[in-house]
């Protein structure tokens, strides 16, 4: 575990939050990722995971669609 300065979308820059290394399934593959433990009530997805993806949002249905760019 390390601690560092992290910028998240739902709060100002936070410091000294625990950062862990982990593995997760993303788009059918197992990828290495950093996991930041925060006081946020929501789980936040780092935008680096969205590289090479097309993101569609439907506000009426609250649906999010992710698709690999062609």
FILOZA-73413 format. One line per field, with one value per atom (N, C-alpha, C, CB): residue number from 1; residue in three letters; atom name; x, y, z. Coordinates in pm, whole numbers, plus 32768, in hexadecimal, padded with zeros to 4 digits. Glycine has a CB too. Example, Ala and Ser with C-alpha at 12.3 -4.5 7.8 and 13.67 -1.06 7.14 Angstrom:
BEGIN
num	[1 / 1 / 1 / 1 / 2 / 2 / 2 / 2]
residuo	[ALA / ALA / ALA / ALA / SER / SER / SER / SER]
atomo	[N / CA / C / CB / N / CA / C / CB]
xx	[8527 / 84CE / 8528 / 846B / 8505 / 8557 / 850A / 8580]
yy	[7DC7 / 7E3E / 7EB6 / 7E41 / 7F1F / 7F96 / 8003 / 7FC4]
zz	[830C / 830C / 830C / 8389 / 82C4 / 82CA / 8313 / 823C]
This chain:
BEGIN
num	[1 / 1 / 1 / 1 / 2 / 2 / 2 / 2 / 3 / 3 / 3 / 3 / 4 / 4 / 4 / 4 / 5 / 5 / 5 / 5 / 6 / 6 / 6 / 6 / 7 / 7 / 7 / 7 / 8 / 8 / 8 / 8 / 9 / 9 / 9 / 9 / 10 / 10 / 10 / 10 / 11 / 11 / 11 / 11 / 12 / 12 / 12 / 12 / 13 / 13 / 13 / 13 / 14 / 14 / 14 / 14 / 15 / 15 / 15 / 15 / 16 / 16 / 16 / 16 / 17 / 17 / 17 / 17 / 18 / 18 / 18 / 18 / 19 / 19 / 19 / 19 / 20 / 20 / 20 / 20 / 21 / 21 / 21 / 21 / 22 / 22 / 22 / 22 / 23 / 23 / 23 / 23 / 24 / 24 / 24 / 24 / 25 / 25 / 25 / 25 / 26 / 26 / 26 / 26 / 27 / 27 / 27 / 27 / 28 / 28 / 28 / 28 / 29 / 29 / 29 / 29 / 30 / 30 / 30 / 30 / 31 / 31 / 31 / 31 / 32 / 32 / 32 / 32 / 33 / 33 / 33 / 33 / 34 / 34 / 34 / 34 / 35 / 35 / 35 / 35 / 36 / 36 / 36 / 36 / 37 / 37 / 37 / 37 / 38 / 38 / 38 / 38 / 39 / 39 / 39 / 39 / 40 / 40 / 40 / 40 / 41 / 41 / 41 / 41 / 42 / 42 / 42 / 42 / 43 / 43 / 43 / 43 / 44 / 44 / 44 / 44 / 45 / 45 / 45 / 45 / 46 / 46 / 46 / 46 / 47 / 47 / 47 / 47 / 48 / 48 / 48 / 48 / 49 / 49 / 49 / 49 / 50 / 50 / 50 / 50 / 51 / 51 / 51 / 51 / 52 / 52 / 52 / 52 / 53 / 53 / 53 / 53 / 54 / 54 / 54 / 54 / 55 / 55 / 55 / 55 / 56 / 56 / 56 / 56 / 57 / 57 / 57 / 57 / 58 / 58 / 58 / 58 / 59 / 59 / 59 / 59 / 60 / 60 / 60 / 60 / 61 / 61 / 61 / 61 / 62 / 62 / 62 / 62 / 63 / 63 / 63 / 63 / 64 / 64 / 64 / 64 / 65 / 65 / 65 / 65 / 66 / 66 / 66 / 66 / 67 / 67 / 67 / 67 / 68 / 68 / 68 / 68 / 69 / 69 / 69 / 69 / 70 / 70 / 70 / 70]
residuo	[UNK / UNK / UNK / UNK / UNK / UNK / UNK / UNK / UNK / UNK / UNK / UNK / UNK / UNK / UNK / UNK / UNK / UNK / UNK / UNK / UNK / UNK / UNK / UNK / UNK / UNK / UNK / UNK / UNK / UNK / UNK / UNK / UNK / UNK / UNK / UNK / UNK / UNK / UNK / UNK / UNK / UNK / UNK / UNK / UNK / UNK / UNK / UNK / UNK / UNK / UNK / UNK / UNK / UNK / UNK / UNK / UNK / UNK / UNK / UNK / UNK / UNK / UNK / UNK / UNK / UNK / UNK / UNK / UNK / UNK / UNK / UNK / UNK / UNK / UNK / UNK / UNK / UNK / UNK / UNK / UNK / UNK / UNK / UNK / UNK / UNK / UNK / UNK / UNK / UNK / UNK / UNK / UNK / UNK / UNK / UNK / UNK / UNK / UNK / UNK / UNK / UNK / UNK / UNK / UNK / UNK / UNK / UNK / UNK / UNK / UNK / UNK / UNK / UNK / UNK / UNK / UNK / UNK / UNK / UNK / UNK / UNK / UNK / UNK / UNK / UNK / UNK / UNK / UNK / UNK / UNK / UNK / UNK / UNK / UNK / UNK / UNK / UNK / UNK / UNK / UNK / UNK / UNK / UNK / UNK / UNK / UNK / UNK / UNK / UNK / UNK / UNK / UNK / UNK / UNK / UNK / UNK / UNK / UNK / UNK / UNK / UNK / UNK / UNK / UNK / UNK / UNK / UNK / UNK / UNK / UNK / UNK / UNK / UNK / UNK / UNK / UNK / UNK / UNK / UNK / UNK / UNK / UNK / UNK / UNK / UNK / UNK / UNK / UNK / UNK / UNK / UNK / UNK / UNK / UNK / UNK / UNK / UNK / UNK / UNK / UNK / UNK / UNK / UNK / UNK / UNK / UNK / UNK / UNK / UNK / UNK / UNK / UNK / UNK / UNK / UNK / UNK / UNK / UNK / UNK / UNK / UNK / UNK / UNK / UNK / UNK / UNK / UNK / UNK / UNK / UNK / UNK / UNK / UNK / UNK / UNK / UNK / UNK / UNK / UNK / UNK / UNK / UNK / UNK / UNK / UNK / UNK / UNK / UNK / UNK / UNK / UNK / UNK / UNK / UNK / UNK / UNK / UNK / UNK / UNK / UNK / UNK / UNK / UNK / UNK / UNK / UNK / UNK / UNK / UNK / UNK / UNK / UNK / UNK / UNK / UNK / UNK / UNK / UNK / UNK]
atomo	[N / CA / C / CB / N / CA / C / CB / N / CA / C / CB / N / CA / C / CB / N / CA / C / CB / N / CA / C / CB / N / CA / C / CB / N / CA / C / CB / N / CA / C / CB / N / CA / C / CB / N / CA / C / CB / N / CA / C / CB / N / CA / C / CB / N / CA / C / CB / N / CA / C / CB / N / CA / C / CB / N / CA / C / CB / N / CA / C / CB / N / CA / C / CB / N / CA / C / CB / N / CA / C / CB / N / CA / C / CB / N / CA / C / CB / N / CA / C / CB / N / CA / C / CB / N / CA / C / CB / N / CA / C / CB / N / CA / C / CB / N / CA / C / CB / N / CA / C / CB / N / CA / C / CB / N / CA / C / CB / N / CA / C / CB / N / CA / C / CB / N / CA / C / CB / N / CA / C / CB / N / CA / C / CB / N / CA / C / CB / N / CA / C / CB / N / CA / C / CB / N / CA / C / CB / N / CA / C / CB / N / CA / C / CB / N / CA / C / CB / N / CA / C / CB / N / CA / C / CB / N / CA / C / CB / N / CA / C / CB / N / CA / C / CB / N / CA / C / CB / N / CA / C / CB / N / CA / C / CB / N / CA / C / CB / N / CA / C / CB / N / CA / C / CB / N / CA / C / CB / N / CA / C / CB / N / CA / C / CB / N / CA / C / CB / N / CA / C / CB / N / CA / C / CB / N / CA / C / CB / N / CA / C / CB / N / CA / C / CB / N / CA / C / CB / N / CA / C / CB / N / CA / C / CB / N / CA / C / CB / N / CA / C / CB / N / CA / C / CB]
xx	[8055 / 8000 / 8059 / 7FA0 / 8032 / 8078 / 8011 / 80C1 / 8040 / 7FE6 / 8013 / 7FE4 / 7FB5 / 7FDA / 7F6C / 7FFF / 7F85 / 7F24 / 7ED2 / 7F6B / 7E4E / 7DF3 / 7D8C / 7DAE / 7D6D / 7D03 / 7C8C / 7D33 / 7C18 / 7B9F / 7B30 / 7B72 / 7ACE / 7A68 / 7A07 / 7A1D / 79F6 / 7990 / 79C7 / 7941 / 7A47 / 7A80 / 7AFF / 7A9F / 7B31 / 7BB1 / 7C21 / 7BCF / 7C9A / 7D0C / 7D15 / 7D91 / 7D22 / 7D2C / 7DBA / 7CC4 / 7DE7 / 7E6F / 7E6E / 7EC4 / 7ED4 / 7EEA / 7E7B / 7EFB / 7E39 / 7DD8 / 7E22 / 7D63 / 7DFE / 7E41 / 7E2B / 7E0E / 7E97 / 7E91 / 7EC7 / 7EE3 / 7E77 / 7E9C / 7EAD / 7E32 / 7EF8 / 7F05 / 7EA7 / 7F9A / 7E60 / 7E03 / 7DEE / 7D7E / 7D9C / 7D79 / 7CE1 / 7DAE / 7CB2 / 7C22 / 7C06 / 7BE8 / 7B8D / 7B65 / 7B2D / 7AFC / 7B60 / 7B32 / 7B2E / 7B8E / 7AB9 / 7AA5 / 7AD6 / 7AED / 7AB9 / 7ADC / 7B6C / 7ABF / 7BBB / 7C47 / 7C63 / 7CA4 / 7CC8 / 7CF5 / 7D61 / 7D2B / 7D4E / 7DAE / 7DDC / 7D71 / 7E56 / 7E8E / 7E5C / 7F2C / 7E37 / 7E03 / 7E27 / 7D6C / 7E1B / 7E2B / 7DA1 / 7E76 / 7D94 / 7D17 / 7D2D / 7CE8 / 7CDE / 7CEB / 7C78 / 7CEE / 7C9A / 7C35 / 7C14 / 7C66 / 7B96 / 7B6C / 7AEF / 7B51 / 7AC4 / 7A4A / 79CE / 7A54 / 79DD / 796F / 790A / 79A4 / 788B / 7823 / 7813 / 779C / 7849 / 783F / 78C2 / 7818 / 78B8 / 792E / 794E / 7919 / 79CA / 79F1 / 7A4C / 7A37 / 7A37 / 7A86 / 7AEE / 7A2C / 7B6C / 7BD5 / 7BC8 / 7C5F / 7BD9 / 7BC7 / 7C2F / 7BCA / 7CA0 / 7D04 / 7CCB / 7D82 / 7C6B / 7C2D / 7BD8 / 7BD6 / 7BB3 / 7B5C / 7BA9 / 7B04 / 7C2E / 7C7D / 7C5A / 7D16 / 7C42 / 7C21 / 7B90 / 7C7A / 7B3E / 7AB1 / 7A59 / 7A8F / 79E6 / 797E / 7919 / 793B / 78F7 / 789C / 781A / 78DD / 77AB / 7728 / 76D7 / 76DC / 7695 / 7643 / 75B4 / 767D / 7555 / 74C9 / 7492 / 7478 / 7481 / 7455 / 73C7 / 745E / 7372 / 72E7 / 72DC / 7297 / 7331 / 732B / 739C / 732E / 73F6 / 746D / 74C5 / 7442 / 74C8 / 7516 / 759C / 74C7 / 7605 / 768B / 76B5 / 76F1 / 76DF / 770A / 779C / 76B3 / 77F0 / 787F / 7897 / 78D9 / 78E3 / 7901 / 7990 / 789A / 79DC / 7A63 / 7A5B / 7AAF / 7AB5 / 7ABB / 7AE6 / 7B1A / 7AB2 / 7AD6 / 7B40 / 7A5C]
yy	[7F8A / 8000 / 807C / 8000 / 80DD / 815E / 81CB / 8177 / 8241 / 82B3 / 831E / 82E7 / 8369 / 83D1 / 8436 / 8395 / 8494 / 84FC / 84CD / 8584 / 84D0 / 849D / 8508 / 841A / 8516 / 8571 / 851D / 85CF / 8531 / 84E7 / 8549 / 848B / 8518 / 8571 / 85A8 / 8529 / 8563 / 8590 / 85DB / 851B / 8600 / 864C / 8692 / 85EE / 86EE / 872C / 86C4 / 87A6 / 86EC / 8691 / 865E / 86D7 / 85DC / 85A0 / 856C / 852E / 8572 / 8547 / 84DB / 85BD / 848A / 8422 / 83BB / 8462 / 839E / 8331 / 82B2 / 8351 / 8241 / 81C3 / 819F / 8152 / 8176 / 814B / 80BC / 81AB / 8062 / 7FD5 / 7FAD / 7F7C / 7F45 / 7F0B / 7E92 / 7EE2 / 7E85 / 7E15 / 7DEC / 7E39 / 7D88 / 7D55 / 7D5B / 7CC3 / 7D76 / 7D78 / 7D4A / 7E06 / 7D1E / 7CFA / 7D77 / 7C86 / 7D97 / 7E0B / 7DE7 / 7E87 / 7DF1 / 7DD2 / 7D45 / 7E39 / 7CE6 / 7C5B / 7C36 / 7C3A / 7C93 / 7C78 / 7C97 / 7CCB / 7C56 / 7C74 / 7CDF / 7BF2 / 7D51 / 7DBF / 7DE5 / 7E39 / 7E18 / 7E49 / 7ED7 / 7E43 / 7EFA / 7F7F / 7FAE / 7F81 / 8032 / 8069 / 8078 / 80F3 / 805B / 8066 / 80CD / 7FDB / 8136 / 81A2 / 8198 / 822D / 818F / 818B / 821A / 8138 / 8243 / 82CC / 82C6 / 831F / 8339 / 8343 / 8355 / 83B7 / 8353 / 8366 / 82F4 / 836F / 8315 / 82AD / 8268 / 82EA / 82A5 / 826D / 822C / 82D9 / 81C4 / 8189 / 81DA / 80F0 / 8202 / 8255 / 8206 / 82D5 / 8216 / 81D3 / 8234 / 819E / 820D / 8262 / 826D / 822B / 82E5 / 82FB / 82B4 / 838E / 828E / 8245 / 81C2 / 822A / 8188 / 810B / 8121 / 80D0 / 819D / 81BA / 81D7 / 822F / 81D5 / 81EA / 817F / 81E7 / 81AC / 814E / 8120 / 80D7 / 815F / 813A / 81AD / 8113 / 818A / 81EC / 81E4 / 81D1 / 8257 / 825B / 829E / 82A5 / 8256 / 828E / 829E / 8236 / 8311 / 832B / 8349 / 83A0 / 8308 / 8326 / 8357 / 82A8 / 83DA / 8414 / 83EA / 84AB / 83D2 / 83AC / 8325 / 83A8 / 82C7 / 8240 / 8222 / 81DB / 8283 / 8271 / 81FE / 8257 / 81E9 / 817C / 81B1 / 813A / 8166 / 8184 / 8110 / 819C / 812D / 80C6 / 80DD / 80C6 / 8076 / 807C / 8020 / 8056 / 8052 / 8002 / 8023 / 801D / 7FBB / 7FD3 / 8025 / 7F4D / 8089 / 80D8 / 8080 / 8151 / 809D / 804C / 8091 / 8032]
zz	[8000 / 8000 / 8000 / 807A / 7FAE / 7FAE / 7FC9 / 7F26 / 7FE4 / 7FF6 / 7F96 / 808A / 7F60 / 7F03 / 7EF0 / 7E7F / 7E94 / 7E74 / 7DFD / 7E56 / 7E0B / 7DA5 / 7D84 / 7DD5 / 7D05 / 7CDA / 7CAF / 7C67 / 7CEE / 7CCA / 7CA5 / 7D3E / 7C5B / 7C24 / 7C8B / 7BBC / 7CFB / 7D59 / 7DD2 / 7D8A / 7DCE / 7E3E / 7E0E / 7EB8 / 7E5E / 7E3A / 7E44 / 7E95 / 7E25 / 7E2F / 7EBE / 7E05 / 7ECB / 7F50 / 7F64 / 7F62 / 7FDD / 7FFC / 8066 / 8029 / 8064 / 80C9 / 80D2 / 814F / 8061 / 805C / 8035 / 7FF8 / 806F / 804C / 7FB8 / 80A6 / 7F75 / 7EEA / 7EE4 / 7E8B / 7EAB / 7EA3 / 7E11 / 7EE7 / 7DF8 / 7D73 / 7D6D / 7D53 / 7CFE / 7CF3 / 7C63 / 7D32 / 7C50 / 7BCC / 7BBE / 7BB6 / 7B44 / 7B2D / 7A9E / 7B45 / 7A88 / 7A01 / 79BF / 7A01 / 7948 / 78FD / 7869 / 7915 / 7830 / 77A2 / 7780 / 774B / 77D8 / 77BF / 77DD / 7734 / 780E / 782D / 78C0 / 77D1 / 78F7 / 797E / 7972 / 79C7 / 79B6 / 79AF / 7A3B / 7967 / 7A43 / 7AC0 / 7AD4 / 7AC0 / 7B4E / 7B68 / 7BF4 / 7B56 / 7C0A / 7C90 / 7CCD / 7C8C / 7D4C / 7D95 / 7E03 / 7DCF / 7E00 / 7E62 / 7EC4 / 7E1D / 7F43 / 7FAC / 7FD4 / 8027 / 7FBB / 7FDD / 8035 / 7F5C / 8060 / 80B0 / 8058 / 8112 / 7FD4 / 7F77 / 7F83 / 7EE7 / 7F77 / 7F7D / 7EF4 / 7FAA / 7E8B / 7E05 / 7DDB / 7DA0 / 7D8B / 7D4E / 7CD1 / 7D2B / 7CC0 / 7C4F / 7BF2 / 7C7F / 7B71 / 7B0B / 7AD6 / 7A98 / 7ADA / 7AA3 / 7A0C / 7AC8 / 79D9 / 7949 / 78F4 / 792C / 792C / 78DF / 78AA / 7935 / 78F3 / 78C4 / 7847 / 7933 / 782C / 77BA / 7739 / 77DA / 773F / 76C4 / 765D / 76E3 / 75E3 / 7578 / 757B / 757F / 75CF / 75DA / 75AB / 766C / 7575 / 7556 / 75C8 / 74C9 / 7601 / 7674 / 764A / 76EC / 765E / 763F / 76BF / 75DA / 76CE / 7744 / 771A / 7798 / 775B / 7746 / 77CC / 7711 / 77D7 / 7857 / 787B / 7851 / 7817 / 7832 / 7878 / 77B1 / 7850 / 7887 / 78EA / 7817 / 78FD / 7953 / 7921 / 79E4 / 789F / 7864 / 7831 / 77F0 / 784D / 781B / 77C3 / 7890 / 7749 / 76EB / 76C9 / 7669 / 76DC / 76B9 / 7644 / 7732 / 75E3 / 756C / 753F / 74F8 / 7517 / 74E6 / 7465 / 74CE / 7459 / 73DF / 736C / 73EE / 72F8 / 7281 / 7232 / 7229]
